Amino acid sequence: MAERSADRVTVPDVVGLPFHVGRDVASDAGVVLANPDPDGPPIAALTWPGLFYITSQSPAAGSSVYRWESVGVETVPYGEAASNAERAAPKSPLTDTGHAAPHRESFLDVADEGTQSIS
């Protein structure tokens, strides 16, 4: 097998980043992000339009590859990432309703022609 003339670079960690940020980080490191399915569409077609997050990568961060080799990444649309974090339960409303409902001793009836104060 012929020896490559390209230098070797270290694969950055792009998992958890928005795709557009991970793409820039990968480019700065000397690799390109790609669809892990070589027969599938280009990664750009899978992540446009919208906001997508990178959920996995291969090869792993810290691996040594030739410059401009592909790093396969899986992505999910924003808001659809699997998480084991528990959603915080909404807090119950305050029980002291005195602050929310002011007490009025009288009001004006504006339906009649004259203004009357009714207690």
TIVO-2410 file (N, C-alpha, C; in nm, 3 decimals):
# residues 119
REC num residu      c1      c2      c3 atome chaine
REC   1      M   0.085  -0.116   0.000     N      A
REC   1      M   0.000   0.000   0.000    CA      A
REC   1      M   0.090   0.123   0.000     C      A
REC   2      A   0.053   0.221  -0.080     N      A
REC   2      A   0.132   0.342  -0.094    CA      A
REC   2      A   0.121   0.428   0.031     C      A
REC   3      E   0.231   0.489   0.068     N      A
REC   3      E   0.234   0.577   0.185    CA      A
REC   3      E   0.170   0.711   0.148     C      A
REC   4      R   0.091   0.768   0.238     N      A
REC   4      R   0.027   0.897   0.213    CA      A
REC   4      R   0.122   1.010   0.244     C      A
REC   5      S   0.106   1.119   0.169     N      A
REC   5      S   0.192   1.234   0.194    CA      A
REC   5      S   0.127   1.336   0.287     C      A
REC   6      A  -0.001   1.316   0.319     N      A
REC   6      A  -0.070   1.410   0.408    CA      A
REC   6      A  -0.021   1.392   0.551     C      A
REC   7      D  -0.016   1.501   0.624     N      A
REC   7      D   0.023   1.492   0.765    CA      A
REC   7      D  -0.094   1.441   0.847     C      A
REC   8      R  -0.066   1.405   0.970     N      A
REC   8      R  -0.169   1.352   1.057    CA      A
REC   8      R  -0.217   1.461   1.152     C      A
REC   9      V  -0.347   1.455   1.184     N      A
REC   9      V  -0.408   1.553   1.274    CA      A
REC   9      V  -0.487   1.477   1.380     C      A
REC  10      T  -0.521   1.546   1.487     N      A
REC  10      T  -0.600   1.487   1.595    CA      A
REC  10      T  -0.747   1.524   1.578     C      A
REC  11      V  -0.833   1.425   1.589     N      A
REC  11      V  -0.978   1.446   1.575    CA      A
REC  11      V  -1.029   1.521   1.697     C      A
REC  12      P  -1.099   1.634   1.677     N      A
REC  12      P  -1.153   1.708   1.791    CA      A
REC  12      P  -1.282   1.644   1.842     C      A
REC  13      D  -1.322   1.680   1.962     N      A
REC  13      D  -1.449   1.634   2.020    CA      A
REC  13      D  -1.558   1.731   1.976     C      A
REC  14      V  -1.651   1.683   1.893     N      A
REC  14      V  -1.760   1.769   1.844    CA      A
REC  14      V  -1.896   1.724   1.897     C      A
REC  15      V  -1.901   1.617   1.975     N      A
REC  15      V  -2.028   1.566   2.029    CA      A
REC  15      V  -2.088   1.669   2.124     C      A
REC  16      G  -2.216   1.697   2.106     N      A
REC  16      G  -2.287   1.792   2.191    CA      A
REC  16      G  -2.291   1.932   2.133     C      A
REC  17      L  -2.215   1.955   2.028     N      A
REC  17      L  -2.212   2.089   1.967    CA      A
REC  17      L  -2.320   2.102   1.861     C      A
REC  18      P  -2.369   2.224   1.837     N      A
REC  18      P  -2.455   2.244   1.720    CA      A
REC  18      P  -2.373   2.209   1.595     C      A
REC  19      F  -2.438   2.155   1.494     N      A
REC  19      F  -2.366   2.109   1.376    CA      A
REC  19      F  -2.280   2.218   1.315     C      A
REC  20      H  -2.335   2.339   1.301     N      A
REC  20      H  -2.259   2.445   1.235    CA      A
REC  20      H  -2.133   2.483   1.315     C      A
REC  21      V  -2.138   2.470   1.446     N      A
REC  21      V  -2.020   2.498   1.529    CA      A
REC  21      V  -1.921   2.381   1.517     C      A
REC  22      G  -1.971   2.258   1.525     N      A
REC  22      G  -1.886   2.140   1.512    CA      A
REC  22      G  -1.815   2.134   1.378     C      A
REC  23      R  -1.884   2.177   1.273     N      A
REC  23      R  -1.823   2.180   1.139    CA      A
REC  23      R  -1.702   2.274   1.138     C      A
REC  24      D  -1.716   2.391   1.202     N      A
REC  24      D  -1.605   2.487   1.207    CA      A
REC  24      D  -1.491   2.435   1.294     C      A
REC  25      V  -1.522   2.371   1.407     N      A
REC  25      V  -1.419   2.314   1.494    CA      A
REC  25      V  -1.343   2.206   1.418     C      A
REC  26      A  -1.416   2.119   1.347     N      A
REC  26      A  -1.352   2.012   1.270    CA      A
REC  26      A  -1.264   2.069   1.160     C      A
REC  27      S  -1.312   2.169   1.091     N      A
REC  27      S  -1.234   2.230   0.984    CA      A
REC  27      S  -1.106   2.293   1.038     C      A
REC  28      D  -1.117   2.361   1.152     N      A
REC  28      D  -0.997   2.422   1.213    CA      A
REC  28      D  -0.895   2.314   1.253     C      A
REC  29      A  -0.943   2.193   1.286     N      A
REC  29      A  -0.854   2.084   1.325    CA      A
REC  29      A  -0.800   2.008   1.205     C      A
REC  30      G  -0.857   2.032   1.086     N      A
REC  30      G  -0.807   1.966   0.966    CA      A
REC  30      G  -0.882   1.841   0.925     C      A
REC  31      V  -1.008   1.825   0.971     N      A
REC  31      V  -1.092   1.713   0.929    CA      A
REC  31      V  -1.226   1.769   0.881     C      A
REC  32      V  -1.304   1.684   0.815     N      A
REC  32      V  -1.437   1.725   0.770    CA      A
REC  32      V  -1.543   1.634   0.830     C      A
REC  33      L  -1.658   1.689   0.860     N      A
REC  33      L  -1.770   1.609   0.912    CA      A
REC  33      L  -1.846   1.549   0.794     C      A
REC  34      A  -1.893   1.427   0.812     N      A
REC  34      A  -1.962   1.357   0.704    CA      A
REC  34      A  -2.072   1.268   0.759     C      A
REC  35      N  -2.162   1.230   0.670     N      A
REC  35      N  -2.266   1.133   0.702    CA      A
REC  35      N  -2.197   0.998   0.723     C      A
REC  36      P  -2.226   0.927   0.834     N      A
REC  36      P  -2.160   0.798   0.856    CA      A
REC  36      P  -2.202   0.692   0.754     C      A
REC  37      D  -2.313   0.715   0.684     N      A
REC  37      D  -2.359   0.623   0.580    CA      A
REC  37      D  -2.300   0.670   0.447     C      A
REC  38      P  -2.200   0.600   0.393     N      A
REC  38      P  -2.136   0.646   0.269    CA      A
REC  38      P  -2.231   0.646   0.150     C      A
REC  39      D  -2.339   0.570   0.156     N      A
REC  39      D  -2.435   0.567   0.046    CA      A
REC  39      D  -2.548   0.668   0.065     C      A
REC  40      G  -2.549   0.736   0.178     N      A
REC  40      G  -2.654   0.832   0.209    CA      A
REC  40      G  -2.623   0.969   0.153     C      A
REC  41      P  -2.713   1.063   0.176     N      A
REC  41      P  -2.693   1.200   0.128    CA      A
REC  41      P  -2.579   1.269   0.204     C      A
REC  42      P  -2.527   1.378   0.150     N      A
REC  42      P  -2.423   1.453   0.221    CA      A
REC  42      P  -2.477   1.504   0.355     C      A
REC  43      I  -2.389   1.519   0.451     N      A
REC  43      I  -2.429   1.564   0.585    CA      A
REC  43      I  -2.497   1.700   0.579     C      A
REC  44      A  -2.453   1.786   0.489     N      A
REC  44      A  -2.514   1.919   0.478    CA      A
REC  44      A  -2.662   1.910   0.439     C      A
REC  45      A  -2.697   1.810   0.358     N      A
REC  45      A  -2.836   1.793   0.318    CA      A
REC  45      A  -2.922   1.744   0.435     C      A
REC  46      L  -2.859   1.675   0.530     N      A
REC  46      L  -2.933   1.625   0.646    CA      A
REC  46      L  -2.949   1.728   0.756     C      A
REC  47      T  -2.868   1.832   0.754     N      A
REC  47      T  -2.868   1.930   0.864    CA      A
REC  47      T  -2.907   2.069   0.818     C      A
REC  48      W  -2.976   2.078   0.707     N      A
REC  48      W  -3.019   2.209   0.658    CA      A
REC  48      W  -3.161   2.199   0.612     C      A
REC  49      P  -3.248   2.291   0.635     N      A
REC  49      P  -3.232   2.405   0.727    CA      A
REC  49      P  -3.265   2.362   0.869     C      A
REC  50      G  -3.230   2.443   0.961     N      A
REC  50      G  -3.263   2.416   1.101    CA      A
REC  50      G  -3.140   2.408   1.188     C      A
REC  51      L  -3.164   2.381   1.315     N      A
REC  51      L  -3.058   2.368   1.414    CA      A
REC  51      L  -3.048   2.222   1.453     C      A
REC  52      F  -2.931   2.162   1.430     N      A
REC  52      F  -2.906   2.022   1.459    CA      A
REC  52      F  -2.788   2.011   1.554     C      A
REC  53      Y  -2.795   1.910   1.642     N      A
REC  53      Y  -2.688   1.885   1.737    CA      A
REC  53      Y  -2.621   1.753   1.705     C      A
REC  54      I  -2.489   1.747   1.725     N      A
REC  54      I  -2.412   1.625   1.701    CA      A
REC  54      I  -2.424   1.536   1.823     C      A
REC  55      T  -2.466   1.409   1.801     N      A
REC  55      T  -2.487   1.317   1.913    CA      A
REC  55      T  -2.379   1.208   1.922     C      A
REC  56      S  -2.307   1.183   1.813     N      A
REC  56      S  -2.197   1.085   1.817    CA      A
REC  56      S  -2.102   1.112   1.702     C      A
REC  57      Q  -1.981   1.059   1.715     N      A
REC  57      Q  -1.882   1.076   1.610    CA      A
REC  57      Q  -1.795   0.952   1.600     C      A
REC  58      S  -1.741   0.930   1.479     N      A
REC  58      S  -1.650   0.819   1.456    CA      A
REC  58      S  -1.552   0.860   1.348     C      A
REC  59      P  -1.423   0.857   1.373     N      A
REC  59      P  -1.352   0.807   1.489    CA      A
REC  59      P  -1.369   0.899   1.610     C      A
REC  60      A  -1.335   0.845   1.725     N      A
REC  60      A  -1.351   0.916   1.852    CA      A
REC  60      A  -1.255   1.034   1.862     C      A
REC  61      A  -1.291   1.127   1.948     N      A
REC  61      A  -1.205   1.242   1.975    CA      A
REC  61      A  -1.069   1.193   2.025     C      A
REC  62      G  -0.964   1.258   1.979     N      A
REC  62      G  -0.829   1.221   2.020    CA      A
REC  62      G  -0.761   1.124   1.925     C      A
REC  63      S  -0.838   1.065   1.832     N      A
REC  63      S  -0.779   0.974   1.734    CA      A
REC  63      S  -0.691   1.053   1.638     C      A
REC  64      S  -0.595   0.985   1.581     N      A
REC  64      S  -0.506   1.046   1.482    CA      A
REC  64      S  -0.546   0.997   1.343     C      A
REC  65      V  -0.575   1.092   1.253     N      A
REC  65      V  -0.615   1.060   1.116    CA      A
REC  65      V  -0.535   1.148   1.021     C      A
REC  66      Y  -0.539   1.113   0.891     N      A
REC  66      Y  -0.476   1.199   0.792    CA      A
REC  66      Y  -0.558   1.326   0.774     C      A
REC  67      R  -0.489   1.436   0.746     N      A
REC  67      R  -0.555   1.566   0.728    CA      A
REC  67      R  -0.664   1.554   0.621     C      A
REC  68      W  -0.779   1.613   0.647     N      A
REC  68      W  -0.898   1.621   0.563    CA      A
REC  68      W  -0.970   1.489   0.546     C      A
REC  69      E  -0.943   1.392   0.636     N      A
REC  69      E  -1.024   1.271   0.636    CA      A
REC  69      E  -1.161   1.304   0.695     C      A
REC  70      S  -1.259   1.218   0.669     N      A
REC  70      S  -1.395   1.238   0.717    CA      A
REC  70      S  -1.413   1.184   0.859     C      A
REC  71      V  -1.492   1.255   0.935     N      A
REC  71      V  -1.537   1.211   1.067    CA      A
REC  71      V  -1.688   1.195   1.056     C      A
REC  72      G  -1.736   1.072   1.068     N      A
REC  72      G  -1.879   1.047   1.059    CA      A
REC  72      G  -1.950   1.096   1.184     C      A
REC  73      V  -2.059   1.172   1.166     N      A
REC  73      V  -2.134   1.223   1.281    CA      A
REC  73      V  -2.283   1.193   1.264     C      A
REC  74      E  -2.346   1.162   1.376     N      A
REC  74      E  -2.492   1.147   1.383    CA      A
REC  74      E  -2.547   1.277   1.439     C      A
REC  75      T  -2.659   1.323   1.387     N      A
REC  75      T  -2.718   1.449   1.434    CA      A
REC  75      T  -2.866   1.430   1.462     C      A
REC  76      V  -2.920   1.518   1.545     N      A
REC  76      V  -3.064   1.522   1.573    CA      A
REC  76      V  -3.108   1.668   1.569     C      A
REC  77      P  -3.233   1.691   1.528     N      A
REC  77      P  -3.284   1.829   1.531    CA      A
REC  77      P  -3.291   1.881   1.674     C      A
REC  78      Y  -3.280   2.010   1.689     N      A
REC  78      Y  -3.290   2.074   1.820    CA      A
REC  78      Y  -3.419   2.033   1.889     C      A
REC  79      G  -3.410   1.996   2.015     N      A
REC  79      G  -3.527   1.958   2.095    CA      A
REC  79      G  -3.560   1.811   2.089     C      A
REC  80      E  -3.489   1.732   2.009     N      A
REC  80      E  -3.520   1.590   1.997    CA      A
REC  80      E  -3.410   1.500   2.049     C      A
REC  81      A  -3.309   1.557   2.113     N      A
REC  81      A  -3.199   1.475   2.164    CA      A
REC  81      A  -3.246   1.393   2.283     C      A
REC  82      A  -3.202   1.269   2.287     N      A
REC  82      A  -3.235   1.183   2.402    CA      A
REC  82      A  -3.161   1.235   2.523     C      A
REC  83      S  -3.225   1.229   2.636     N      A
REC  83      S  -3.162   1.278   2.757    CA      A
REC  83      S  -3.209   1.194   2.874     C      A
REC  84      N  -3.117   1.170   2.967     N      A
REC  84      N  -3.157   1.098   3.087    CA      A
REC  84      N  -3.184   1.195   3.202     C      A
REC  85      A  -3.180   1.324   3.172     N      A
REC  85      A  -3.208   1.424   3.274    CA      A
REC  85      A  -3.359   1.430   3.297     C      A
REC  86      E  -3.396   1.442   3.423     N      A
REC  86      E  -3.538   1.451   3.456    CA      A
REC  86      E  -3.586   1.594   3.437     C      A
REC  87      R  -3.703   1.608   3.382     N      A
REC  87      R  -3.761   1.739   3.364    CA      A
REC  87      R  -3.812   1.787   3.499     C      A
REC  88      A  -3.780   1.911   3.533     N      A
REC  88      A  -3.824   1.967   3.661    CA      A
REC  88      A  -3.975   1.985   3.658     C      A
REC  89      A  -4.040   1.942   3.764     N      A
REC  89      A  -4.184   1.957   3.774    CA      A
REC  89      A  -4.217   2.105   3.793     C      A
REC  90      P  -4.325   2.152   3.730     N      A
REC  90      P  -4.360   2.292   3.749    CA      A
REC  90      P  -4.395   2.320   3.895     C      A
REC  91      K  -4.358   2.435   3.940     N      A
REC  91      K  -4.388   2.471   4.079    CA      A
REC  91      K  -4.536   2.505   4.091     C      A
REC  92      S  -4.594   2.470   4.203     N      A
REC  92      S  -4.734   2.501   4.223    CA      A
REC  92      S  -4.750   2.652   4.245     C      A
REC  93      P  -4.866   2.706   4.207     N      A
REC  93      P  -4.887   2.849   4.225    CA      A
REC  93      P  -4.891   2.886   4.374     C      A
REC  94      L  -4.867   3.010   4.402     N      A
REC  94      L  -4.871   3.057   4.540    CA      A
REC  94      L  -5.010   3.036   4.598     C      A
REC  95      T  -5.017   3.001   4.724     N      A
REC  95      T  -5.146   2.978   4.787    CA      A
REC  95      T  -5.204   3.105   4.848     C      A
REC  96      D  -5.123   3.205   4.868     N      A
REC  96      D  -5.170   3.330   4.923    CA      A
REC  96      D  -5.224   3.416   4.809     C      A
REC  97      T  -5.357   3.411   4.789     N      A
REC  97      T  -5.416   3.483   4.677    CA      A
REC  97      T  -5.442   3.629   4.709     C      A
REC  98      G  -5.414   3.672   4.828     N      A
REC  98      G  -5.435   3.812   4.864    CA      A
REC  98      G  -5.352   3.906   4.780     C      A
REC  99      H  -5.238   3.862   4.733     N      A
REC  99      H  -5.154   3.948   4.650    CA      A
REC  99      H  -5.206   3.958   4.508     C      A
REC 100      A  -5.276   3.857   4.462     N      A
REC 100      A  -5.319   3.853   4.324    CA      A
REC 100      A  -5.455   3.920   4.303     C      A
REC 101      A  -5.540   3.924   4.404     N      A
REC 101      A  -5.674   3.979   4.388    CA      A
REC 101      A  -5.695   4.094   4.487     C      A
REC 102      P  -5.684   4.218   4.439     N      A
REC 102      P  -5.704   4.330   4.532    CA      A
REC 102      P  -5.849   4.336   4.580     C      A
REC 103      H  -5.868   4.381   4.700     N      A
REC 103      H  -6.000   4.392   4.758    CA      A
REC 103      H  -6.055   4.531   4.726     C      A
REC 104      R  -6.172   4.534   4.663     N      A
REC 104      R  -6.234   4.663   4.630    CA      A
REC 104      R  -6.360   4.679   4.715     C      A
REC 105      E  -6.373   4.795   4.774     N      A
REC 105      E  -6.491   4.821   4.856    CA      A
REC 105      E  -6.607   4.869   4.772     C      A
REC 106      S  -6.581   4.929   4.659     N      A
REC 106      S  -6.688   4.975   4.573    CA      A
REC 106      S  -6.638   4.980   4.429     C      A
REC 107      F  -6.734   4.992   4.335     N      A
REC 107      F  -6.697   5.006   4.195    CA      A
REC 107      F  -6.801   5.091   4.127     C      A
REC 108      L  -6.774   5.137   4.009     N      A
REC 108      L  -6.866   5.221   3.934    CA      A
REC 108      L  -6.939   5.138   3.832     C      A
REC 109      D  -7.068   5.159   3.821     N      A
REC 109      D  -7.148   5.092   3.719    CA      A
REC 109      D  -7.156   5.188   3.601     C      A
REC 110      V  -7.084   5.164   3.495     N      A
REC 110      V  -7.081   5.255   3.381    CA      A
REC 110      V  -7.184   5.218   3.276     C      A
REC 111      A  -7.267   5.115   3.300     N      A
REC 111      A  -7.370   5.076   3.206    CA      A
REC 111      A  -7.486   5.174   3.209     C      A
REC 112      D  -7.514   5.233   3.324     N      A
REC 112      D  -7.620   5.332   3.334    CA      A
REC 112      D  -7.566   5.468   3.292     C      A
REC 113      E  -7.658   5.558   3.262     N      A
REC 113      E  -7.616   5.692   3.218    CA      A
REC 113      E  -7.547   5.768   3.330     C      A
REC 114      G  -7.594   5.752   3.447     N      A
REC 114      G  -7.531   5.820   3.560    CA      A
REC 114      G  -7.427   5.730   3.622     C      A
REC 115      T  -7.335   5.788   3.692     N      A
REC 115      T  -7.236   5.707   3.762    CA      A
REC 115      T  -7.281   5.692   3.905     C      A
REC 116      Q  -7.289   5.568   3.948     N      A
REC 116      Q  -7.331   5.540   4.083    CA      A
REC 116      Q  -7.224   5.457   4.150     C      A
REC 117      S  -7.208   5.482   4.275     N      A
REC 117      S  -7.116   5.401   4.351    CA      A
REC 117      S  -7.197   5.294   4.422     C      A
REC 118      I  -7.161   5.168   4.398     N      A
REC 118      I  -7.232   5.058   4.458    CA      A
REC 118      I  -7.139   4.989   4.556     C      A
REC 119      S  -7.186   4.965   4.675     N      A
REC 119      S  -7.103   4.900   4.777    CA      A
REC 119      S  -7.133   4.755   4.785     C      A
***
